[in-house]
Amino acid sequence: MTTDFRSRLKAGELLIGTFVKTPSMHVIEILGYAGLDFAVVDQEHGPISIAQMDALALAARATGLPLLSRRWGKMTDWIAPLLDLGLTGVMVPHVLNRAGADEVADAVRFARGKRGISPSPRAGNYGGFGLADYRAKCDRETVAMVQIEDASALNELSDIAACRDIDMLFVGPADLSQSMGVGFPSAELNRAIERVIDAGRQAGVPVGLFVSDASQVASWHAKGVTLFVCGSDQSMLRKSASQMMAATRT
Protein backbone atom coordinates (compact mmCIF):
# COMPACT_ATOMS: atom_id res chain seq x y z
CA MET A 1 0.00 0.00 0.00
CA THR A 2 1.17 3.55 -0.71
CA THR A 3 1.30 5.50 2.51
CA ASP A 4 0.09 8.90 1.37
CA PHE A 5 -2.62 8.22 -1.23
CA ARG A 6 -5.51 8.18 1.24
CA SER A 7 -4.30 11.36 2.91
CA ARG A 8 -3.95 13.06 -0.48
CA LEU A 9 -7.46 11.98 -1.40
CA LYS A 10 -8.90 13.27 1.87
CA ALA A 11 -7.01 16.55 1.49
CA GLY A 12 -8.83 17.19 -1.78
CA GLU A 13 -5.79 17.07 -4.05
CA LEU A 14 -6.42 16.71 -7.78
CA LEU A 15 -5.65 13.05 -8.49
CA ILE A 16 -5.47 11.57 -11.99
CA GLY A 17 -5.51 7.87 -12.83
CA THR A 18 -6.90 5.36 -15.28
CA PHE A 19 -8.57 1.96 -15.49
CA VAL A 20 -6.40 -1.04 -16.33
CA LYS A 21 -8.18 -3.77 -18.26
CA THR A 22 -5.14 -5.75 -19.43
CA PRO A 23 -3.62 -8.31 -17.03
CA SER A 24 -0.03 -7.20 -17.68
CA MET A 25 2.47 -6.14 -15.04
CA HIS A 26 4.26 -4.18 -17.76
CA VAL A 27 1.22 -1.94 -18.20
CA ILE A 28 1.25 -1.22 -14.47
CA GLU A 29 4.96 -0.43 -14.55
CA ILE A 30 4.54 1.93 -17.52
CA LEU A 31 1.72 3.81 -15.79
CA GLY A 32 3.76 4.05 -12.61
CA TYR A 33 6.81 5.41 -14.41
CA ALA A 34 4.54 7.83 -16.32
CA GLY A 35 3.70 9.43 -12.98
CA LEU A 36 -0.01 8.66 -12.64
CA ASP A 37 -1.41 9.31 -9.19
CA PHE A 38 -3.13 5.90 -9.11
CA ALA A 39 -4.65 3.16 -11.27
CA VAL A 40 -7.75 0.98 -10.87
CA VAL A 41 -7.61 -2.58 -12.18
CA ASP A 42 -11.00 -3.26 -13.75
CA GLN A 43 -11.85 -6.79 -12.71
CA GLU A 44 -15.52 -6.00 -13.28
CA HIS A 45 -15.10 -5.69 -17.04
CA GLY A 46 -11.69 -7.27 -17.64
CA PRO A 47 -10.51 -10.91 -17.60
CA ILE A 48 -8.19 -10.56 -14.61
CA SER A 49 -7.79 -13.28 -11.97
CA ILE A 50 -6.56 -13.12 -8.39
CA ALA A 51 -3.27 -14.73 -9.47
CA GLN A 52 -2.79 -12.05 -12.11
CA MET A 53 -3.66 -9.40 -9.53
CA ASP A 54 -0.79 -10.72 -7.43
CA ALA A 55 1.68 -9.86 -10.21
CA LEU A 56 0.05 -6.48 -10.84
CA ALA A 57 0.34 -5.62 -7.15
CA LEU A 58 4.07 -6.38 -7.26
CA ALA A 59 4.53 -4.16 -10.32
CA ALA A 60 2.65 -1.34 -8.61
CA ARG A 61 4.77 -1.66 -5.51
CA ALA A 62 7.96 -1.60 -7.61
CA THR A 63 7.01 1.73 -9.19
CA GLY A 64 5.24 3.31 -6.22
CA LEU A 65 1.89 3.38 -8.02
CA PRO A 66 -1.17 3.27 -5.74
CA LEU A 67 -3.26 0.42 -7.13
CA LEU A 68 -6.94 -0.27 -6.51
CA SER A 69 -9.30 -2.89 -7.89
CA ARG A 70 -12.88 -2.71 -9.05
CA ARG A 71 -14.91 -5.88 -8.96
CA TRP A 72 -18.52 -6.85 -8.37
CA GLY A 73 -19.88 -9.64 -6.19
CA LYS A 74 -20.11 -10.64 -2.54
CA MET A 75 -17.63 -8.27 -0.99
CA THR A 76 -16.25 -10.51 1.74
CA ASP A 77 -15.28 -12.98 -0.98
CA TRP A 78 -13.12 -10.59 -2.97
CA ILE A 79 -12.14 -7.49 -1.01
CA ALA A 80 -10.01 -9.08 1.72
CA PRO A 81 -7.95 -11.32 -0.62
CA LEU A 82 -7.11 -8.33 -2.83
CA LEU A 83 -6.15 -6.13 0.10
CA ASP A 84 -3.97 -8.96 1.41
CA LEU A 85 -1.96 -8.64 -1.83
CA GLY A 86 -1.02 -5.12 -0.80
CA LEU A 87 -3.45 -3.10 -2.90
CA THR A 88 -4.09 0.49 -1.87
CA GLY A 89 -7.84 0.02 -1.88
CA VAL A 90 -11.00 -0.99 -3.67
CA MET A 91 -13.71 0.60 -5.79
CA VAL A 92 -17.06 -1.12 -5.33
CA PRO A 93 -19.69 -0.81 -8.10
CA HIS A 94 -23.43 -0.27 -7.69
CA VAL A 95 -23.64 0.78 -4.05
CA LEU A 96 -27.33 1.63 -3.66
CA ASN A 97 -27.79 2.72 -0.04
CA ARG A 98 -26.31 3.00 3.44
CA ALA A 99 -26.49 -0.75 3.96
CA GLY A 100 -24.35 -1.24 0.87
CA ALA A 101 -21.85 1.36 2.06
CA ASP A 102 -21.66 -0.32 5.46
CA GLU A 103 -21.02 -3.66 3.78
CA VAL A 104 -18.06 -2.17 1.94
CA ALA A 105 -16.73 -0.58 5.11
CA ASP A 106 -17.12 -3.85 7.03
CA ALA A 107 -15.06 -5.66 4.39
CA VAL A 108 -12.29 -3.04 4.43
CA ARG A 109 -11.88 -1.75 8.00
CA PHE A 110 -10.57 -4.09 10.68
CA ALA A 111 -11.87 -1.75 13.39
CA ARG A 112 -15.46 -2.62 12.47
CA GLY A 113 -14.81 -6.18 13.64
CA LYS A 114 -15.93 -8.21 10.64
CA ARG A 115 -12.84 -8.45 8.41
CA GLY A 116 -10.64 -11.45 9.09
CA ILE A 117 -7.06 -10.53 9.98
CA SER A 118 -3.64 -12.03 9.34
CA PRO A 119 -0.38 -10.11 8.81
CA SER A 120 1.10 -13.09 6.96
CA PRO A 121 0.39 -11.88 3.37
CA ARG A 122 2.33 -9.23 1.44
CA ALA A 123 0.28 -6.40 2.96
CA GLY A 124 1.69 -7.39 6.36
CA ASN A 125 5.24 -7.82 5.06
CA TYR A 126 4.77 -11.58 5.37
CA GLY A 127 4.45 -11.43 9.12
CA GLY A 128 6.83 -8.53 9.61
CA PHE A 129 4.13 -6.45 11.26
CA GLY A 130 2.67 -7.27 14.64
CA LEU A 131 -1.08 -7.74 14.69
CA ALA A 132 -1.91 -4.39 16.30
CA ASP A 133 0.44 -2.43 14.04
CA TYR A 134 -0.87 -4.18 10.95
CA ARG A 135 -4.47 -3.49 11.88
CA ALA A 136 -3.74 0.19 12.51
CA LYS A 137 -1.70 0.59 9.33
CA CYS A 138 -4.37 -0.97 7.11
CA ASP A 139 -7.21 1.02 8.63
CA ARG A 140 -5.15 4.21 8.31
CA GLU A 141 -4.05 3.73 4.68
CA THR A 142 -6.61 1.61 2.82
CA VAL A 143 -8.99 3.47 0.49
CA ALA A 144 -12.66 2.49 0.17
CA MET A 145 -14.52 4.01 -2.79
CA VAL A 146 -18.19 3.37 -3.50
CA GLN A 147 -19.63 3.86 -6.96
CA ILE A 148 -22.80 5.86 -7.49
CA GLU A 149 -24.18 4.56 -10.79
CA ASP A 150 -27.85 3.76 -10.20
CA ALA A 151 -30.82 6.12 -10.32
CA SER A 152 -32.12 4.82 -6.99
CA ALA A 153 -28.83 5.69 -5.27
CA LEU A 154 -29.38 9.37 -6.05
CA ASN A 155 -32.11 9.41 -3.41
CA GLU A 156 -29.81 7.79 -0.84
CA LEU A 157 -26.76 10.02 -1.24
CA SER A 158 -26.81 11.66 2.18
CA ASP A 159 -27.12 8.29 3.93
CA ILE A 160 -24.36 6.72 1.82
CA ALA A 161 -22.03 9.67 2.41
CA ALA A 162 -22.72 9.50 6.16
CA CYS A 163 -20.84 6.19 6.41
CA ARG A 164 -17.67 7.49 8.07
CA ASP A 165 -15.46 4.63 6.87
CA ILE A 166 -16.09 5.37 3.18
CA ASP A 167 -13.46 7.59 1.57
CA MET A 168 -15.05 8.57 -1.75
CA LEU A 169 -18.25 8.73 -3.77
CA PHE A 170 -17.22 7.77 -7.31
CA VAL A 171 -19.64 8.40 -10.15
CA GLY A 172 -19.91 5.83 -12.93
CA PRO A 173 -21.58 7.99 -15.59
CA ALA A 174 -22.21 5.29 -18.20
CA ASP A 175 -24.15 2.98 -15.90
CA LEU A 176 -25.84 5.94 -14.23
CA SER A 177 -27.09 7.24 -17.57
CA GLN A 178 -28.37 3.78 -18.45
CA SER A 179 -30.15 3.44 -15.11
CA MET A 180 -31.70 6.89 -15.49
CA GLY A 181 -32.69 6.30 -19.11
CA VAL A 182 -30.89 9.43 -20.31
CA GLY A 183 -28.14 10.15 -22.80
CA PHE A 184 -24.43 9.83 -22.17
CA PRO A 185 -23.57 12.66 -22.18
CA SER A 186 -26.68 14.71 -21.42
CA ALA A 187 -27.83 17.64 -19.32
CA GLU A 188 -29.86 15.26 -17.13
CA LEU A 189 -26.78 13.17 -16.41
CA ASN A 190 -24.73 16.27 -15.60
CA ARG A 191 -27.35 17.38 -13.09
CA ALA A 192 -27.25 13.96 -11.45
CA ILE A 193 -23.45 14.14 -11.16
CA GLU A 194 -23.81 17.58 -9.60
CA ARG A 195 -26.18 16.09 -7.01
CA VAL A 196 -23.44 13.64 -6.02
CA ILE A 197 -20.93 16.49 -5.80
CA ASP A 198 -23.29 18.45 -3.55
CA ALA A 199 -23.88 15.45 -1.30
CA GLY A 200 -20.16 14.83 -1.00
CA ARG A 201 -19.47 18.48 -0.22
CA GLN A 202 -22.12 18.56 2.50
CA ALA A 203 -20.76 15.39 4.11
CA GLY A 204 -17.09 16.25 3.66
CA VAL A 205 -16.56 13.22 1.40
CA PRO A 206 -14.49 13.63 -1.79
CA VAL A 207 -16.14 12.86 -5.14
CA GLY A 208 -14.52 11.08 -8.09
CA LEU A 209 -15.64 10.68 -11.69
CA PHE A 210 -14.86 8.62 -14.77
CA VAL A 211 -14.11 10.70 -17.87
CA SER A 212 -13.21 9.41 -21.30
CA ASP A 213 -10.22 11.74 -21.66
CA ALA A 214 -8.35 14.47 -19.83
CA SER A 215 -10.08 17.30 -21.70
CA GLN A 216 -13.08 16.87 -19.39
CA VAL A 217 -11.12 17.22 -16.16
CA ALA A 218 -10.93 21.01 -15.81
CA SER A 219 -14.66 21.71 -15.99
CA TRP A 220 -15.61 19.00 -13.50
CA HIS A 221 -12.72 19.88 -11.20
CA ALA A 222 -14.07 23.43 -11.09
CA LYS A 223 -17.40 21.99 -9.91
CA GLY A 224 -15.79 20.04 -7.08
CA VAL A 225 -14.64 16.66 -8.39
CA THR A 226 -11.13 15.94 -7.12
CA LEU A 227 -10.31 12.47 -8.46
CA PHE A 228 -10.58 11.37 -12.07
CA VAL A 229 -10.26 8.00 -13.79
CA CYS A 230 -9.40 9.03 -17.35
CA GLY A 231 -10.15 6.29 -19.87
CA SER A 232 -8.18 3.06 -19.67
CA ASP A 233 -4.99 1.44 -20.84
CA GLN A 234 -6.96 0.01 -23.76
CA SER A 235 -8.49 3.34 -24.79
CA MET A 236 -5.11 5.08 -24.64
CA LEU A 237 -3.48 2.38 -26.76
CA ARG A 238 -6.32 2.33 -29.26
CA LYS A 239 -6.38 6.13 -29.57
CA SER A 240 -2.64 6.36 -30.08
CA ALA A 241 -2.61 3.54 -32.64
CA SER A 242 -5.55 5.05 -34.54
CA GLN A 243 -3.90 8.47 -34.61
CA MET A 244 -0.68 6.95 -35.90
CA MET A 245 -2.49 5.19 -38.72
CA ALA A 246 -4.55 8.26 -39.60
CA ALA A 247 -1.40 10.38 -39.76
CA THR A 248 0.36 7.96 -42.10
CA ARG A 249 -2.58 7.22 -44.40
CA THR A 250 -3.39 10.77 -45.51
TORPA-849205 format. One record per residue (C-alpha): x, y, z; residue in one letter. Coordinates in Angstrom, 2 decimals. Layout:
residues N
((X,Y,Z),"a")
...
END
This chain:
residues 250
((0.00,0.00,0.00),"m")
((1.17,3.55,-0.71),"t")
((1.30,5.50,2.51),"t")
((0.09,8.90,1.37),"d")
((-2.62,8.22,-1.23),"f")
((-5.51,8.18,1.24),"r")
((-4.30,11.36,2.91),"s")
((-3.95,13.06,-0.48),"r")
((-7.46,11.98,-1.40),"l")
((-8.90,13.27,1.87),"k")
((-7.01,16.55,1.49),"a")
((-8.83,17.19,-1.78),"g")
((-5.79,17.07,-4.05),"e")
((-6.42,16.71,-7.78),"l")
((-5.65,13.05,-8.49),"l")
((-5.47,11.57,-11.99),"i")
((-5.51,7.87,-12.83),"g")
((-6.90,5.36,-15.28),"t")
((-8.57,1.96,-15.49),"f")
((-6.40,-1.04,-16.33),"v")
((-8.18,-3.77,-18.26),"k")
((-5.14,-5.75,-19.43),"t")
((-3.62,-8.31,-17.03),"p")
((-0.03,-7.20,-17.68),"s")
((2.47,-6.14,-15.04),"m")
((4.26,-4.18,-17.76),"h")
((1.22,-1.94,-18.20),"v")
((1.25,-1.22,-14.47),"i")
((4.96,-0.43,-14.55),"e")
((4.54,1.93,-17.52),"i")
((1.72,3.81,-15.79),"l")
((3.76,4.05,-12.61),"g")
((6.81,5.41,-14.41),"y")
((4.54,7.83,-16.32),"a")
((3.70,9.43,-12.98),"g")
((-0.01,8.66,-12.64),"l")
((-1.41,9.31,-9.19),"d")
((-3.13,5.90,-9.11),"f")
((-4.65,3.16,-11.27),"a")
((-7.75,0.98,-10.87),"v")
((-7.61,-2.58,-12.18),"v")
((-11.00,-3.26,-13.75),"d")
((-11.85,-6.79,-12.71),"q")
((-15.52,-6.00,-13.28),"e")
((-15.10,-5.69,-17.04),"h")
((-11.69,-7.27,-17.64),"g")
((-10.51,-10.91,-17.60),"p")
((-8.19,-10.56,-14.61),"i")
((-7.79,-13.28,-11.97),"s")
((-6.56,-13.12,-8.39),"i")
((-3.27,-14.73,-9.47),"a")
((-2.79,-12.05,-12.11),"q")
((-3.66,-9.40,-9.53),"m")
((-0.79,-10.72,-7.43),"d")
((1.68,-9.86,-10.21),"a")
((0.05,-6.48,-10.84),"l")
((0.34,-5.62,-7.15),"a")
((4.07,-6.38,-7.26),"l")
((4.53,-4.16,-10.32),"a")
((2.65,-1.34,-8.61),"a")
((4.77,-1.66,-5.51),"r")
((7.96,-1.60,-7.61),"a")
((7.01,1.73,-9.19),"t")
((5.24,3.31,-6.22),"g")
((1.89,3.38,-8.02),"l")
((-1.17,3.27,-5.74),"p")
((-3.26,0.42,-7.13),"l")
((-6.94,-0.27,-6.51),"l")
((-9.30,-2.89,-7.89),"s")
((-12.88,-2.71,-9.05),"r")
((-14.91,-5.88,-8.96),"r")
((-18.52,-6.85,-8.37),"w")
((-19.88,-9.64,-6.19),"g")
((-20.11,-10.64,-2.54),"k")
((-17.63,-8.27,-0.99),"m")
((-16.25,-10.51,1.74),"t")
((-15.28,-12.98,-0.98),"d")
((-13.12,-10.59,-2.97),"w")
((-12.14,-7.49,-1.01),"i")
((-10.01,-9.08,1.72),"a")
((-7.95,-11.32,-0.62),"p")
((-7.11,-8.33,-2.83),"l")
((-6.15,-6.13,0.10),"l")
((-3.97,-8.96,1.41),"d")
((-1.96,-8.64,-1.83),"l")
((-1.02,-5.12,-0.80),"g")
((-3.45,-3.10,-2.90),"l")
((-4.09,0.49,-1.87),"t")
((-7.84,0.02,-1.88),"g")
((-11.00,-0.99,-3.67),"v")
((-13.71,0.60,-5.79),"m")
((-17.06,-1.12,-5.33),"v")
((-19.69,-0.81,-8.10),"p")
((-23.43,-0.27,-7.69),"h")
((-23.64,0.78,-4.05),"v")
((-27.33,1.63,-3.66),"l")
((-27.79,2.72,-0.04),"n")
((-26.31,3.00,3.44),"r")
((-26.49,-0.75,3.96),"a")
((-24.35,-1.24,0.87),"g")
((-21.85,1.36,2.06),"a")
((-21.66,-0.32,5.46),"d")
((-21.02,-3.66,3.78),"e")
((-18.06,-2.17,1.94),"v")
((-16.73,-0.58,5.11),"a")
((-17.12,-3.85,7.03),"d")
((-15.06,-5.66,4.39),"a")
((-12.29,-3.04,4.43),"v")
((-11.88,-1.75,8.00),"r")
((-10.57,-4.09,10.68),"f")
((-11.87,-1.75,13.39),"a")
((-15.46,-2.62,12.47),"r")
((-14.81,-6.18,13.64),"g")
((-15.93,-8.21,10.64),"k")
((-12.84,-8.45,8.41),"r")
((-10.64,-11.45,9.09),"g")
((-7.06,-10.53,9.98),"i")
((-3.64,-12.03,9.34),"s")
((-0.38,-10.11,8.81),"p")
((1.10,-13.09,6.96),"s")
((0.39,-11.88,3.37),"p")
((2.33,-9.23,1.44),"r")
((0.28,-6.40,2.96),"a")
((1.69,-7.39,6.36),"g")
((5.24,-7.82,5.06),"n")
((4.77,-11.58,5.37),"y")
((4.45,-11.43,9.12),"g")
((6.83,-8.53,9.61),"g")
((4.13,-6.45,11.26),"f")
((2.67,-7.27,14.64),"g")
((-1.08,-7.74,14.69),"l")
((-1.91,-4.39,16.30),"a")
((0.44,-2.43,14.04),"d")
((-0.87,-4.18,10.95),"y")
((-4.47,-3.49,11.88),"r")
((-3.74,0.19,12.51),"a")
((-1.70,0.59,9.33),"k")
((-4.37,-0.97,7.11),"c")
((-7.21,1.02,8.63),"d")
((-5.15,4.21,8.31),"r")
((-4.05,3.73,4.68),"e")
((-6.61,1.61,2.82),"t")
((-8.99,3.47,0.49),"v")
((-12.66,2.49,0.17),"a")
((-14.52,4.01,-2.79),"m")
((-18.19,3.37,-3.50),"v")
((-19.63,3.86,-6.96),"q")
((-22.80,5.86,-7.49),"i")
((-24.18,4.56,-10.79),"e")
((-27.85,3.76,-10.20),"d")
((-30.82,6.12,-10.32),"a")
((-32.12,4.82,-6.99),"s")
((-28.83,5.69,-5.27),"a")
((-29.38,9.37,-6.05),"l")
((-32.11,9.41,-3.41),"n")
((-29.81,7.79,-0.84),"e")
((-26.76,10.02,-1.24),"l")
((-26.81,11.66,2.18),"s")
((-27.12,8.29,3.93),"d")
((-24.36,6.72,1.82),"i")
((-22.03,9.67,2.41),"a")
((-22.72,9.50,6.16),"a")
((-20.84,6.19,6.41),"c")
((-17.67,7.49,8.07),"r")
((-15.46,4.63,6.87),"d")
((-16.09,5.37,3.18),"i")
((-13.46,7.59,1.57),"d")
((-15.05,8.57,-1.75),"m")
((-18.25,8.73,-3.77),"l")
((-17.22,7.77,-7.31),"f")
((-19.64,8.40,-10.15),"v")
((-19.91,5.83,-12.93),"g")
((-21.58,7.99,-15.59),"p")
((-22.21,5.29,-18.20),"a")
((-24.15,2.98,-15.90),"d")
((-25.84,5.94,-14.23),"l")
((-27.09,7.24,-17.57),"s")
((-28.37,3.78,-18.45),"q")
((-30.15,3.44,-15.11),"s")
((-31.70,6.89,-15.49),"m")
((-32.69,6.30,-19.11),"g")
((-30.89,9.43,-20.31),"v")
((-28.14,10.15,-22.80),"g")
((-24.43,9.83,-22.17),"f")
((-23.57,12.66,-22.18),"p")
((-26.68,14.71,-21.42),"s")
((-27.83,17.64,-19.32),"a")
((-29.86,15.26,-17.13),"e")
((-26.78,13.17,-16.41),"l")
((-24.73,16.27,-15.60),"n")
((-27.35,17.38,-13.09),"r")
((-27.25,13.96,-11.45),"a")
((-23.45,14.14,-11.16),"i")
((-23.81,17.58,-9.60),"e")
((-26.18,16.09,-7.01),"r")
((-23.44,13.64,-6.02),"v")
((-20.93,16.49,-5.80),"i")
((-23.29,18.45,-3.55),"d")
((-23.88,15.45,-1.30),"a")
((-20.16,14.83,-1.00),"g")
((-19.47,18.48,-0.22),"r")
((-22.12,18.56,2.50),"q")
((-20.76,15.39,4.11),"a")
((-17.09,16.25,3.66),"g")
((-16.56,13.22,1.40),"v")
((-14.49,13.63,-1.79),"p")
((-16.14,12.86,-5.14),"v")
((-14.52,11.08,-8.09),"g")
((-15.64,10.68,-11.69),"l")
((-14.86,8.62,-14.77),"f")
((-14.11,10.70,-17.87),"v")
((-13.21,9.41,-21.30),"s")
((-10.22,11.74,-21.66),"d")
((-8.35,14.47,-19.83),"a")
((-10.08,17.30,-21.70),"s")
((-13.08,16.87,-19.39),"q")
((-11.12,17.22,-16.16),"v")
((-10.93,21.01,-15.81),"a")
((-14.66,21.71,-15.99),"s")
((-15.61,19.00,-13.50),"w")
((-12.72,19.88,-11.20),"h")
((-14.07,23.43,-11.09),"a")
((-17.40,21.99,-9.91),"k")
((-15.79,20.04,-7.08),"g")
((-14.64,16.66,-8.39),"v")
((-11.13,15.94,-7.12),"t")
((-10.31,12.47,-8.46),"l")
((-10.58,11.37,-12.07),"f")
((-10.26,8.00,-13.79),"v")
((-9.40,9.03,-17.35),"c")
((-10.15,6.29,-19.87),"g")
((-8.18,3.06,-19.67),"s")
((-4.99,1.44,-20.84),"d")
((-6.96,0.01,-23.76),"q")
((-8.49,3.34,-24.79),"s")
((-5.11,5.08,-24.64),"m")
((-3.48,2.38,-26.76),"l")
((-6.32,2.33,-29.26),"r")
((-6.38,6.13,-29.57),"k")
((-2.64,6.36,-30.08),"s")
((-2.61,3.54,-32.64),"a")
((-5.55,5.05,-34.54),"s")
((-3.90,8.47,-34.61),"q")
((-0.68,6.95,-35.90),"m")
((-2.49,5.19,-38.72),"m")
((-4.55,8.26,-39.60),"a")
((-1.40,10.38,-39.76),"a")
((0.36,7.96,-42.10),"t")
((-2.58,7.22,-44.40),"r")
((-3.39,10.77,-45.51),"t")
END
